[in-house]
Amino acid sequence: MPTMTATAPADVITLFAAALHDGRLDDAVALYEPDAVFIAQPGAEPVHGLDQIRAALAGFTALRPTLTPDIRKVVRAGDVATVLNAWTLDGTTPDGMPLHLSGTSADVLRRRPDGTWGLLIDDPWGAQ
């Protein structure tokens, strides 16, 4: 489980950024719903379920990047929310090269029975 609780949709994004930076892959994956999808690269097919999401995130987590979120909009309808997030990611690749990525994500989150929020659709490239 994440070390902090996502009591609002935007909390999920902040907790995710911290987990990536700290190399906590399990905490990052715990922020996803069991039936979640994730789009790892622009134009890529979504990966489905926690095992595939874990595999897709492992490389990013290993970089221990700084992911800086800039939440632009949150819209809630009952137990579902959308989050638009203009983000930047900075890090260093294993061969020592600087890495800089940016985008605007279009994410769908779902409130869990315990009142916390989890990622259902994570599309970091959603606004492209």
ZILINMO-V897751 format. One record per residue. N is the residue number from 1. RES is the residue in one small letter. SS is DSSP state (h for helix, s for strand, l for the rest). NEAR is the number of other ideal C-beta (glycine too) atoms within 8 Angstrom. Layout:
BEGIN
N:RES:SS:NEAR, N:RES:SS:NEAR
END
This chain:
BEGIN
1:m:l:4, 2:p:l:10, 3:t:l:5, 4:m:l:7, 5:t:l:6, 6:a:l:13, 7:t:l:7, 8:a:l:7, 9:p:h:12, 10:a:h:9, 11:d:h:12, 12:v:h:15, 13:i:h:13, 14:t:h:9, 15:l:h:13, 16:f:h:12, 17:a:h:12, 18:a:h:10, 19:a:h:14, 20:l:h:15, 21:h:h:10, 22:d:h:8, 23:g:l:8, 24:r:l:11, 25:l:h:11, 26:d:h:6, 27:d:h:13, 28:a:h:12, 29:v:h:11, 30:a:h:8, 31:l:l:13, 32:y:s:13, 33:e:s:9, 34:p:s:6, 35:d:s:6, 36:a:s:15, 37:v:s:9, 38:f:s:14, 39:i:s:14, 40:a:l:6, 41:q:l:6, 42:p:l:7, 43:g:l:4, 44:a:l:7, 45:e:l:4, 46:p:l:9, 47:v:s:12, 48:h:s:7, 49:g:h:9, 50:l:h:9, 51:d:h:6, 52:q:h:10, 53:i:h:14, 54:r:h:10, 55:a:h:8, 56:a:h:11, 57:l:h:13, 58:a:h:9, 59:g:h:7, 60:f:h:10, 61:t:h:13, 62:a:h:8, 63:l:h:11, 64:r:l:9, 65:p:l:11, 66:t:s:7, 67:l:s:11, 68:t:s:9, 69:p:l:10, 70:d:l:7, 71:i:s:10, 72:r:s:7, 73:k:s:7, 74:v:s:11, 75:v:s:6, 76:r:s:7, 77:a:s:5, 78:g:l:5, 79:d:l:4, 80:v:s:11, 81:a:s:13, 82:t:s:11, 83:v:s:14, 84:l:s:14, 85:n:s:12, 86:a:s:9, 87:w:s:14, 88:t:s:8, 89:l:s:13, 90:d:s:9, 91:g:s:10, 92:t:s:7, 93:t:l:9, 94:p:l:5, 95:d:l:4, 96:g:l:5, 97:m:l:6, 98:p:s:7, 99:l:s:11, 100:h:s:7, 101:l:s:6, 102:s:s:7, 103:g:s:11, 104:t:s:11, 105:s:s:14, 106:a:s:10, 107:d:s:15, 108:v:s:10, 109:l:s:14, 110:r:s:11, 111:r:s:10, 112:r:l:9, 113:p:l:3, 114:d:l:4, 115:g:l:6, 116:t:l:9, 117:w:s:13, 118:g:s:13, 119:l:s:14, 120:l:s:12, 121:i:s:10, 122:d:s:12, 123:d:s:11, 124:p:l:8, 125:w:l:11, 126:g:l:11, 127:a:l:8, 128:q:l:6
END
